[in-house]
Amino acid sequence: MAVAEGSLVALNGHRDADAPVRARHRQLPLSPWSLRLVADLAAVSVGLARIPSVGWANAAYAVGVFLTLGMVGTYRRHLALSTLSELPRLFLGAGIPLLLLGGASPFLTLPNTLFHQALVTGIAVVVGRTMTYAVIRAARRAGQLQENAIIVGAGTVGIELSRVLKAHPEYGLVPIGFIDDVPAQPGLDLLGGMADLEKVIQERNVRRVLVAFGPRGEQELVATLRSTGLHEVELHVVPRFFELGFSPGGPDVEHVWGIPLFQVRRAALRAGAWKVKRIVDVGVSALLLVLLAPLLGVIALSVKLTSPGPVLFRQRRIGQHGHEIEVLKFRTLRVNSDADVTWSVAHDPRQTSVGRWLRRLSLDELPQFWNVLRGDMSLVGPRPERPHFVSRFSAQVTHYADRHRLPVGLTGLAQVHGLRGDTSIEERARFDNYYIEHWSPWEDVKVMIATVGVILRDAVRQTTGSDRPGRTKPRVARSTGVSSVNGNGTTNGTADGSAPVAERRSPLRRGRRSTTSGDSAS
């Protein structure tokens, strides 16, 4: 069985700590990390063997243990291996399936041997994990299971971290050098500056990036370090002021000889659950297109009969990784040609009677389910923007370009938090990047539920004539709200699909927020 996660560096025998490292690939017939699966399989087998007869509930419990152990994170590749530290999660893995089966006891007949099986399985899992970690530590000390690592920051903490890793091979990391923009101390292996990080990762077969203290500020590091998420590398950060106890806890924190390392979450595109997102996008968008077909037909006919021009408005937007996509909307204004660079216009006299209601009820966005089905967009993600404004805001708004790391969405975290209309682009970019860094399937579910609430709330407000915004906030010169195109080429709220603004002004100089939602779903 080949190593499933990341490439390991096989080092024959011991080496001089100061000798240069050149990574070599070697496919191991059985990774020591795989021994955890073998040990857990043996543990559940022991639990089954200790009962006189195996029923469906016993088999379901055994399968549940495997699934739960994976869900609580016991199969991650830790640096510091400690069964005692992992004990609560191991007990969760053995206990949660028992609790779930016990909850069904009023409706199902459970065997009396189930509790005994769980007790034996839990003990066997702990014993097996202890033996497995002993094998992994021995392999690391023998130089057979190690990963190349680079340290960002050649300061005092970075130098000490390198010394610790060289002196303690049981952590499984080989520090091959430093990345820093300032001259390093004599004798340190400086591999390059921050601009060289991606190149060094690829050329040196780096599997771990450790961020220690350095002279650069955090904001200067963020964009560069985010690029590591596109590679098969793990990112660890030494928390500032950890000497004073300001250090996060939990399973994401490793302690390397007294130095805490916070492991940054895996990039969303590398997470195993990310594949499920596309399946859900296809299934939900296809189902809604079928169910909403009669409504789509009525809207299309209404648009066609109320004004000349096409039913659908098509516009180029920027999608994932800066690629252009064609976004669809029902046309809500009479045809014009100033769509690509014109800012938003509220209460536009060219708005058709049908278009006004389509905007109010967010029905003009329904054709974008076809964009989702086609793969241009996702149900949830950062809202797409026009090329003109993407270029402009990428140069003016910090980390704005980082929001294009994932597919754009029909709705997003920023929009359900009220950042629609004439609101701050900096704040939208912050929410979009937060969503990317903390993505999970449940996060998508929360955003979709919140989107339905926003649509219903805005529809009621528009229908009753109550145009008060959901929240008010002070506006300052930093506001850079982007306009969204409506169905005919002028802007329908923000270009990320939000509310229109009161008048045609520069997005960098607007001071008040519109309350008319042109794209409640975004």
FIDO-285559 format. One line per field, with one value per residue (C-alpha): x, y, z; residue in one letter. Coordinates in steps of 0.1 Angstrom, whole numbers. Layout:
% FIDO-285559
xx: X/... .
yy: Y/... .
zz: Z/... .
rest: A/... .
% end
This chain:
% FIDO-285559
xx: 0/15/16/-18/-11/19/52/76/113/131/166/189/206/217/230/250/227/244/246/224/193/181/147/142/109/105/72/69/51/32/34/38/9/-13/-6/-32/-59/-45/-44/-80/-92/-75/-92/-127/-120/-110/-142/-162/-143/-151/-188/-206/-226/-224/-257/-264/-260/-225/-215/-229/-210/-177/-182/-192/-160/-140/-161/-160/-123/-118/-143/-127/-93/-74/-59/-41/-3/8/43/42/28/11/-16/-24/-30/-52/-71/-103/-107/-100/-127/-151/-144/-154/-182/-202/-214/-225/-245/-261/-272/-284/-305/-324/-330/-367/-374/-349/-339/-301/-280/-268/-232/-230/-217/-191/-180/-176/-155/-131/-129/-121/-93/-79/-80/-59/-34/-31/-26/2/20/15/30/60/67/63/87/112/110/115/146/160/155/129/98/106/94/113/104/114/112/99/117/154/150/157/126/132/168/157/130/155/179/151/140/175/181/148/141/111/91/97/108/140/146/164/167/151/130/135/139/166/202/205/231/264/261/223/210/190/171/156/131/94/91/110/87/67/98/116/86/85/123/131/101/89/60/58/62/68/63/84/89/105/108/79/44/16/-3/28/30/-7/-9/24/15/-19/-3/11/-25/-24/5/5/21/10/13/23/25/43/19/32/38/35/60/32/6/-10/-13/-44/-52/-69/-60/-46/-17/14/41/76/99/80/74/37/29/-6/-15/-35/-65/-61/-71/-107/-97/-75/-101/-116/-151/-146/-156/-190/-195/-196/-219/-243/-240/-250/-278/-294/-291/-305/-334/-343/-341/-366/-389/-388/-392/-428/-418/-389/-411/-436/-408/-392/-425/-432/-398/-403/-437/-430/-399/-379/-347/-334/-349/-315/-287/-252/-222/-185/-175/-143/-145/-120/-83/-91/-108/-137/-172/-205/-231/-268/-296/-332/-332/-347/-339/-343/-313/-282/-245/-227/-226/-189/-177/-208/-215/-248/-280/-310/-346/-334/-361/-352/-363/-393/-424/-416/-379/-387/-405/-379/-353/-374/-379/-344/-360/-337/-309/-326/-308/-276/-286/-276/-241/-239/-249/-225/-196/-190/-202/-211/-242/-221/-189/-176/-199/-184/-173/-168/-132/-130/-137/-117/-86/-93/-100/-73/-49/-66/-81/-58/-63/-92/-76/-73/-111/-107/-91/-124/-153/-176/-210/-247/-247/-220/-211/-206/-241/-260/-242/-257/-228/-249/-254/-233/-211/-174/-155/-128/-153/-167/-132/-126/-157/-150/-115/-128/-152/-124/-101/-129/-149/-168/-200/-219/-207/-224/-256/-257/-252/-279/-304/-295/-299/-335/-342/-326/-347/-379/-371/-362/-393/-415/-399/-402/-438/-448/-428/-405/-371/-352/-319/-314/-286/-269/-233/-211/-197/-162/-140/-128/-161/-155/-187/-189/-219/-238/-252/-289/-305/-299/-264/-267/-260/-284/-270/-235/-216/-214/-251/-263/-285/-283/-270/-288/-269/-242/-210/-175/-175/-146/-164/-199/-211/-245/-260/-289/-316/-332/-320/-313/-297/-308/-294/-258 .
yy: 0/33/63/80/115/134/122/109/113/80/86/57/55/85/117/147/173/200/180/192/173/161/144/111/93/57/39/19/-14/-5/28/28/53/25/4/25/12/-24/-19/-6/-35/-59/-40/-43/-80/-87/-70/-93/-123/-118/-122/-156/-146/-116/-98/-69/-44/-58/-55/-20/-10/-23/-3/28/27/29/58/77/74/90/118/128/132/102/93/127/126/142/153/146/111/105/80/98/131/113/92/114/111/74/69/90/68/37/54/74/43/27/58/60/24/28/57/34/8/19/9/-20/-50/-48/-77/-78/-84/-49/-31/-59/-56/-18/-21/-47/-27/6/-10/-28/5/22/-7/-9/29/28/0/18/50/32/17/51/68/40/44/82/77/53/79/59/80/117/148/178/210/247/274/308/333/330/347/333/311/298/289/271/252/240/229/210/192/181/169/150/130/113/143/132/165/174/212/218/256/290/314/351/384/397/385/354/347/331/294/293/277/306/292/324/352/350/355/322/302/284/276/262/240/225/220/207/183/202/187/210/248/261/298/312/347/371/408/408/416/390/409/407/369/360/362/343/316/311/300/269/257/249/225/192/208/213/247/252/285/293/314/348/352/315/319/338/311/329/297/279/244/215/188/214/223/202/207/202/201/229/250/250/246/255/235/256/239/221/241/235/221/195/184/151/165/190/163/161/198/194/164/185/214/192/174/205/227/200/193/230/236/208/219/256/250/263/294/299/297/322/347/342/349/379/394/389/404/435/449/442/424/390/371/364/388/373/389/380/377/364/330/307/313/344/326/344/328/338/345/344/365/374/408/434/467/478/470/492/488/502/471/463/495/513/515/507/527/525/531/532/546/520/493/473/466/429/436/456/426/402/422/426/388/379/359/374/352/319/312/310/275/266/282/259/228/237/240/277/284/267/271/288/308/343/362/368/402/419/419/457/459/427/443/476/461/436/465/486/461/439/402/408/386/357/353/337/305/287/286/316/311/319/330/336/342/379/384/366/389/419/429/436/468/498/481/477/456/451/435/413/401/394/373/355/346/335/312/297/292/276/258/227/210/223/259/256/243/273/298/282/282/318/328/316/337/368/363/360/389/412/401/410/443/452/440/460/490/488/497/499/480/450/468/501/508/539/544/557/564/528/516/501/483/467/469/439/438/434/415/440/453/481/473/456/464/453/434/406/404/427/457/488/521/554/570/565/572/558/527/541/573/562/570/555/521/512/491/477/442/433/400/387/353/366 .
zz: 0/-11/12/9/21/10/-2/25/24/29/43/45/79/99/84/96/109/89/56/28/22/-12/-10/-27/-33/-23/-23/9/6/39/55/93/93/78/109/127/104/108/146/147/125/149/178/165/156/192/203/180/190/227/222/216/186/162/154/131/160/168/132/130/161/146/114/134/154/122/109/142/147/113/120/153/137/150/116/111/108/140/148/185/190/224/231/263/245/220/246/247/210/210/237/216/186/207/227/201/181/214/223/189/191/226/216/192/220/225/189/183/202/210/222/258/245/229/261/266/230/233/264/249/216/234/254/223/203/230/231/194/190/217/198/165/177/192/157/140/165/160/122/125/147/121/94/75/79/77/58/45/63/58/84/75/97/106/140/174/175/140/148/181/163/137/164/183/151/143/179/181/149/166/154/118/103/86/86/53/56/62/42/51/34/58/60/81/107/95/91/85/53/38/8/-4/4/7/-31/-35/-12/-39/-59/-29/-20/-54/-59/-24/-21/10/29/59/62/97/103/132/143/119/111/87/98/96/68/46/51/45/7/3/28/13/-18/0/3/-34/-29/-10/21/56/72/109/127/160/180/191/228/234/262/281/275/246/226/212/223/209/183/158/182/183/210/196/227/244/212/202/165/153/122/98/84/51/21/11/-23/-6/19/12/18/-10/-36/-19/-25/-63/-60/-39/-64/-93/-75/-60/-90/-113/-90/-86/-124/-129/-100/-110/-147/-148/-129/-151/-181/-168/-159/-193/-211/-189/-197/-234/-235/-214/-233/-265/-262/-250/-221/-205/-199/-202/-187/-183/-146/-130/-115/-98/-104/-124/-152/-170/-169/-184/-157/-166/-153/-163/-180/-157/-176/-212/-233/-230/-236/-205/-184/-180/-164/-151/-114/-99/-106/-82/-93/-129/-152/-177/-153/-166/-145/-144/-138/-107/-91/-102/-84/-53/-50/-63/-91/-117/-103/-109/-142/-124/-112/-148/-141/-110/-130/-157/-132/-136/-101/-69/-47/-20/-25/-31/-55/-90/-101/-135/-149/-148/-111/-102/-117/-99/-64/-66/-67/-41/-15/6/-1/-25/-51/-26/-27/-61/-47/-47/-72/-71/-57/-61/-25/1/37/32/16/44/69/53/31/1/-17/-9/17/23/-2/24/47/19/10/47/49/16/27/61/43/23/52/74/47/57/44/74/66/32/48/72/44/23/52/60/23/23/54/37/6/25/48/18/-1/28/32/-5/-6/24/14/44/30/63/61/82/100/98/102/98/63/58/28/28/13/-20/-28/-62/-84/-98/-132/-137/-165/-192/-188/-163/-127/-104/-71/-66/-92/-68/-71/-43/-38/-61/-48/-48/-76/-102/-82/-79/-57/-38/-27/-18/17/22/18/-5/10/-22/-26/-62/-54/-20/-28/-29 .
rest: M/A/V/A/E/G/S/L/V/A/L/N/G/H/R/D/A/D/A/P/V/R/A/R/H/R/Q/L/P/L/S/P/W/S/L/R/L/V/A/D/L/A/A/V/S/V/G/L/A/R/I/P/S/V/G/W/A/N/A/A/Y/A/V/G/V/F/L/T/L/G/M/V/G/T/Y/R/R/H/L/A/L/S/T/L/S/E/L/P/R/L/F/L/G/A/G/I/P/L/L/L/L/G/G/A/S/P/F/L/T/L/P/N/T/L/F/H/Q/A/L/V/T/G/I/A/V/V/V/G/R/T/M/T/Y/A/V/I/R/A/A/R/R/A/G/Q/L/Q/E/N/A/I/I/V/G/A/G/T/V/G/I/E/L/S/R/V/L/K/A/H/P/E/Y/G/L/V/P/I/G/F/I/D/D/V/P/A/Q/P/G/L/D/L/L/G/G/M/A/D/L/E/K/V/I/Q/E/R/N/V/R/R/V/L/V/A/F/G/P/R/G/E/Q/E/L/V/A/T/L/R/S/T/G/L/H/E/V/E/L/H/V/V/P/R/F/F/E/L/G/F/S/P/G/G/P/D/V/E/H/V/W/G/I/P/L/F/Q/V/R/R/A/A/L/R/A/G/A/W/K/V/K/R/I/V/D/V/G/V/S/A/L/L/L/V/L/L/A/P/L/L/G/V/I/A/L/S/V/K/L/T/S/P/G/P/V/L/F/R/Q/R/R/I/G/Q/H/G/H/E/I/E/V/L/K/F/R/T/L/R/V/N/S/D/A/D/V/T/W/S/V/A/H/D/P/R/Q/T/S/V/G/R/W/L/R/R/L/S/L/D/E/L/P/Q/F/W/N/V/L/R/G/D/M/S/L/V/G/P/R/P/E/R/P/H/F/V/S/R/F/S/A/Q/V/T/H/Y/A/D/R/H/R/L/P/V/G/L/T/G/L/A/Q/V/H/G/L/R/G/D/T/S/I/E/E/R/A/R/F/D/N/Y/Y/I/E/H/W/S/P/W/E/D/V/K/V/M/I/A/T/V/G/V/I/L/R/D/A/V/R/Q/T/T/G/S/D/R/P/G/R/T/K/P/R/V/A/R/S/T/G/V/S/S/V/N/G/N/G/T/T/N/G/T/A/D/G/S/A/P/V/A/E/R/R/S/P/L/R/R/G/R/R/S/T/T/S/G/D/S/A/S .
% end
